[in-house]
Amino acid sequence: MKNSEGSGTPRFWSNFDWGLFGTIGLICFVGLATLYSSTYLNQRDIFIKQIIFISVGFGIALIGTIIDYRIFERLAYPFYILVVALLILVTLAGKSVYGSQRWLPLGPIHLQPSELAKLAIVLVLARFYSREKVGLMHGYGFKELLPVFGLVGLPMILVFKQPDLGTALMIGFVAFTVVLFCNLRMQTLIIFSVSVLVIAPIAYKFVLKEYQRDRVRTFLDPGRDPLGDGYHSIQSMITVGSGQLMGKGYLKGTQSKLEFLPKHHTDFIFSAYAEEWGFMGSIFLISLFMILVFLGIDICRKSKDKFGAVLAMGALAIIIWHVIVNMGMEIGVLPVVGVTLPFFSYGGSSLITNMLAVGILSSVSIRRHIF
């Protein structure tokens, strides 16, 4: 391949973002160690599967690095349409698990289109804002945001109806981050914020299902149902607090091994980590994610074109919002909505999505040096 593309040559590796991949690799290593500690007594196959998922994920991230991100500008709308079609297909013929219809069975593989919806939103908004010139000087107002509301609202509604409130919120958070990055007028931001505050209680009353309202009530008062809806949140906070300053030590956590902490290998894996490594270990992990934020922002700032900058910010937003919401719900400052911790929690779908985001960041990073 030619030097201008920068792959398959010494120049490719000299421009390769080793800091980005090194940080992700370290987070994955700590996550694997935590997963092993949480599951080695009775769920060893989960650890082996996660190693496979991570290996495949890094392969996907490397492929994403090699691919010129500018090709996504042409593919943004076709990919968006495909994902919307898949979301509609899920509502018609999807597989239902625990009352949620989120998966499309494709032989041995179960595809979760809602995960792809996050990437579709990032691509289509990057395409939209790279071509839109109106808000460059004075910021975007509501008139310029109407197409964005349509593009984001459709997949959000389809995901919410599965029902999957957590992923629907992630799509909204990622889109909002991209809009802010692209220069939103302060007046518009204030009006939008007030509108959300006004609409929120109405949505709580008439839009959310009863079990979703229970999650909100439990978040406000976990003790109202300590053995029911509040059990996850209470046990998570107990587990985190039991780690104290330095933790109980590796392989010495009791809350997860004795099955007091539910979903200790997926949604609540940070609690299992905090139990064994304590406050200082938690600061170390949060620091790794902060380094990832700074690296991502630097990629956005140094991008050679607007499409790359917006695309990189959207990819970074996918990762960081998952970190914020997951850790927030595990320490009791946010409601429990079933969001995993990137590169840490067990699972293939979310890990692949986050690795695709890493591939996008890396592609933008490496091409700031070669054109």
C-alpha positions in Angstrom: 0.0 0.0 0.0 1.2 3.5 -0.8 2.9 5.7 1.7 0.1 8.3 1.3 -2.2 5.9 3.1 0.5 5.1 5.7 -0.3 1.4 6.2 2.1 -1.5 5.6 5.1 0.8 5.8 7.6 1.9 8.5 5.9 5.3 8.3 2.6 3.8 9.4 4.2 2.4 12.5 6.1 5.5 13.3 2.8 7.5 13.1 0.8 4.8 14.9 -0.9 6.1 18.1 0.9 3.9 20.6 -0.3 5.9 23.5 -4.0 5.4 22.6 -3.6 1.6 22.1 -1.3 1.3 25.1 -3.9 2.9 27.4 -6.7 0.7 26.0 -4.5 -2.3 26.4 -3.8 -1.5 30.0 -7.5 -1.0 30.8 -8.3 -4.3 29.1 -5.6 -6.1 31.1 -6.9 -4.7 34.4 -10.4 -5.7 33.3 -9.4 -9.2 32.5 -7.7 -9.6 35.9 -10.8 -8.4 37.6 -13.0 -10.7 35.5 -10.8 -13.7 36.4 -11.0 -12.8 40.1 -14.8 -12.5 39.9 -15.5 -15.7 37.9 -12.6 -18.2 38.5 -14.5 -20.2 41.1 -17.6 -21.1 39.0 -17.6 -19.3 35.6 -14.1 -19.9 34.1 -15.4 -20.1 30.6 -16.4 -16.4 30.8 -12.7 -15.4 31.2 -11.7 -17.4 28.2 -14.4 -15.9 26.1 -13.5 -12.4 27.1 -9.9 -13.0 26.0 -11.3 -14.0 22.6 -13.5 -10.9 22.5 -10.6 -8.6 23.3 -8.4 -10.3 20.7 -11.0 -9.8 18.0 -11.7 -6.3 19.2 -8.1 -5.2 18.9 -8.0 -6.8 15.4 -11.1 -4.7 14.5 -9.5 -1.6 16.0 -6.3 -2.2 13.8 -8.5 -2.7 10.7 -10.2 0.6 11.6 -6.8 2.3 11.8 -5.8 1.1 8.4 -9.0 2.2 6.8 -9.0 5.9 5.8 -11.7 7.5 8.0 -12.8 9.8 5.1 -14.5 6.8 3.4 -17.1 7.0 6.2 -18.2 10.4 4.9 -19.6 8.6 1.9 -21.0 5.7 3.8 -22.6 7.6 6.7 -26.2 7.9 5.4 -26.3 4.4 3.8 -25.0 2.9 7.1 -27.6 5.0 9.1 -30.4 3.7 6.9 -29.2 0.1 7.3 -29.2 0.4 11.1 -32.6 2.0 11.2 -33.9 -0.9 9.0 -32.3 -3.4 11.4 -33.9 -1.7 14.4 -37.3 -1.9 12.7 -36.6 -5.6 12.0 -35.8 -6.2 15.6 -39.3 -4.8 16.6 -40.9 -7.2 14.1 -38.8 -10.4 14.4 -36.2 -9.9 17.1 -35.4 -12.4 19.8 -36.8 -11.6 23.2 -34.8 -12.2 26.3 -36.0 -11.2 29.8 -38.8 -9.1 28.3 -36.5 -7.1 26.0 -36.5 -7.6 22.3 -33.0 -6.4 21.3 -31.3 -9.1 19.2 -31.5 -10.5 15.7 -30.6 -14.2 15.5 -28.2 -14.7 12.6 -27.3 -18.4 12.9 -24.9 -18.8 15.9 -24.5 -15.0 16.2 -27.0 -12.7 17.8 -26.7 -9.1 16.4 -27.7 -6.2 18.6 -28.5 -3.3 16.2 -28.9 -0.8 19.1 -25.1 -1.0 19.6 -24.6 -0.1 15.9 -27.0 2.8 16.3 -24.4 4.6 18.5 -21.9 4.5 15.6 -24.5 5.3 13.0 -25.4 8.5 14.9 -21.7 9.5 15.1 -21.1 9.0 11.4 -24.2 10.7 10.2 -23.7 13.8 12.5 -20.1 14.0 11.5 -21.2 14.0 7.8 -24.0 16.6 8.6 -21.8 19.0 10.5 -18.8 18.7 8.1 -21.0 20.0 5.3 -23.1 22.5 7.3 -21.6 26.0 7.3 -24.4 28.1 9.0 -23.3 27.8 12.6 -19.5 28.2 12.2 -19.4 31.8 13.3 -22.3 32.4 15.6 -23.3 28.8 16.7 -26.2 26.6 15.8 -29.8 27.6 16.7 -33.0 25.5 16.8 -33.6 26.0 13.1 -30.3 24.4 12.2 -30.9 21.6 14.8 -34.2 20.4 13.4 -32.5 17.9 11.0 -30.4 16.7 14.0 -33.5 16.1 16.1 -34.9 13.9 13.3 -31.7 12.0 12.7 -31.2 11.3 16.4 -34.8 10.9 17.4 -35.8 8.1 15.1 -33.2 5.5 16.3 -33.7 6.7 19.9 -37.4 5.9 19.8 -36.9 2.5 18.1 -34.3 1.6 20.8 -36.4 2.9 23.6 -39.4 0.7 22.4 -37.3 -2.5 22.6 -37.2 -1.5 25.6 -33.6 -0.4 26.2 -33.6 2.9 28.1 -29.9 2.8 28.8 -28.8 2.5 25.1 -31.4 5.1 24.1 -29.9 7.5 26.7 -26.4 6.8 25.4 -27.5 7.7 21.9 -28.9 11.0 23.2 -25.8 11.8 25.3 -23.4 11.1 22.4 -25.5 13.2 20.0 -25.6 16.1 22.5 -21.8 15.9 23.0 -21.3 16.2 19.2 -23.7 19.1 19.0 -21.9 21.0 21.8 -18.6 20.3 20.1 -19.9 21.8 16.9 -20.7 25.2 18.5 -24.2 25.5 19.9 -25.5 28.9 20.7 -25.7 29.7 24.5 -29.3 30.9 24.1 -30.2 27.6 22.4 -28.4 25.6 25.1 -30.3 27.4 27.9 -33.7 26.9 26.1 -32.9 23.3 25.4 -31.9 22.7 29.1 -35.1 24.3 30.4 -37.2 22.3 27.9 -35.6 19.0 29.2 -36.4 20.0 32.8 -40.0 20.7 31.8 -40.4 17.5 29.7 -38.7 15.2 32.2 -41.6 14.8 34.7 -44.1 14.5 31.8 -41.9 11.7 30.3 -41.6 10.1 33.7 -45.4 10.0 34.1 -46.6 9.1 30.6 -43.6 7.6 28.7 -41.6 5.4 31.1 -42.8 1.9 31.9 -43.6 1.1 35.5 -40.4 -0.8 36.0 -38.4 2.1 34.6 -40.2 4.5 37.0 -39.4 2.0 39.8 -35.7 2.4 38.9 -35.9 6.2 39.3 -37.7 5.9 42.6 -35.2 3.3 43.8 -32.3 5.6 42.8 -33.8 8.4 44.9 -34.5 6.0 47.8 -32.7 2.6 47.5 -34.0 1.5 50.9 -37.6 1.6 49.8 -37.2 -1.9 48.4 -33.9 -3.4 49.6 -34.6 -6.9 48.6 -36.2 -6.0 45.3 -35.6 -3.0 43.0 -33.0 -1.5 45.4 -31.0 -4.7 45.8 -28.6 -4.1 42.9 -27.8 -0.5 43.9 -27.5 -1.3 47.6 -25.2 -4.3 47.1 -23.1 -2.3 44.7 -22.5 0.5 47.1 -21.8 -1.9 49.9 -19.2 -3.7 47.7 -17.5 -0.4 46.7 -17.4 0.8 50.3 -16.0 -2.4 51.7 -12.8 -1.9 49.7 -12.0 1.2 51.8 -8.7 2.8 51.1 -6.4 0.0 49.8 -8.9 -2.8 49.1 -9.1 -6.4 50.4 -6.5 -7.6 48.0 -6.5 -9.4 44.7 -8.7 -12.6 44.6 -9.9 -11.7 48.1 -13.2 -10.0 47.3 -16.1 -11.6 49.0 -19.2 -9.8 47.7 -18.9 -11.1 44.2 -17.6 -14.6 45.0 -20.4 -15.2 47.4 -22.9 -13.9 44.8 -24.1 -11.0 47.0 -23.2 -8.6 44.1 -25.3 -9.3 41.1 -23.9 -9.1 37.5 -20.4 -8.7 39.0 -18.9 -9.6 35.6 -21.0 -7.2 33.5 -22.8 -4.1 34.7 -21.3 -4.1 38.2 -17.7 -5.1 37.5 -16.3 -1.8 38.7 -17.7 -2.6 42.2 -15.9 -5.9 42.2 -12.7 -4.1 41.2 -13.1 -1.4 43.9 -13.7 -4.1 46.6 -10.3 -5.7 45.9 -8.3 -2.5 45.1 -10.0 0.1 47.2 -10.1 3.9 46.7 -6.5 4.1 45.5 -7.1 1.4 42.9 -10.3 3.1 41.8 -8.3 6.4 41.3 -5.8 4.5 39.2 -8.5 3.1 36.9 -10.3 6.5 36.6 -6.9 8.0 35.8 -6.5 5.6 32.9 -9.9 6.7 31.5 -8.9 10.4 32.0 -5.7 9.8 30.0 -7.9 8.3 27.3 -10.1 11.5 27.3 -7.0 13.7 26.9 -5.6 11.6 24.1 -9.0 11.7 22.3 -9.4 15.5 22.7 -5.9 15.9 21.4 -6.8 13.8 18.3 -9.9 16.0 17.7 -7.9 19.2 18.1 -5.2 18.2 15.7 -7.4 16.6 13.0 -6.7 17.9 9.5 -10.4 18.3 8.6 -13.7 19.1 10.3 -15.2 15.7 9.5 -12.3 13.9 11.2 -12.6 16.2 14.3 -16.3 15.6 14.7 -16.0 11.9 14.0 -13.3 11.5 16.6 -15.3 13.5 19.2 -18.3 11.3 18.6 -16.2 8.1 18.9 -14.7 9.4 22.2 -18.2 10.4 23.5 -19.4 6.8 23.0 -16.6 5.5 25.3 -16.7 8.2 27.9 -20.5 8.4 28.4 -20.5 4.7 29.1 -17.8 5.2 31.7 -19.6 8.0 33.4 -23.0 6.3 33.5 -21.6 2.9 34.5 -19.5 4.2 37.4 -22.2 6.6 38.4 -24.8 3.9 38.8 -22.4 1.6 40.6 -21.6 4.2 43.3 -25.3 5.3 43.6 -25.2 8.7 42.0 -27.1 7.6 38.8 -30.0 5.2 38.3 -29.3 1.6 37.3 -29.9 1.4 33.6 -27.8 -1.6 32.5 -24.8 0.1 30.9 -21.4 -1.7 30.8 -17.9 -0.4 31.6 -15.9 -0.1 28.3 -13.0 -2.6 27.8 -13.7 -3.9 31.3 -17.1 -5.6 31.5 -17.7 -9.0 30.0 -19.5 -9.1 26.7 -18.9 -9.1 22.9 -21.3 -6.5 21.5 -20.4 -3.6 23.6 -16.6 -4.4 23.4 -16.7 -4.5 19.6 -18.6 -1.2 19.5 -16.0 0.4 21.7 -13.1 -1.1 19.7 -14.7 0.3 16.5 -14.7 3.7 18.2 -11.0 3.2 19.0 -10.3 2.3 15.4 -12.0 5.6 14.3 -9.9 7.6 16.8 -6.8 5.9 15.6 -7.6 6.4 11.9 -8.1 10.1 12.5 -4.9 10.3 14.6 -2.6 8.6 12.1 -3.8 10.6 9.1 -3.1 13.9 10.7 0.6 13.1 9.9 0.2 11.9 6.3 -1.9 14.3 4.3 
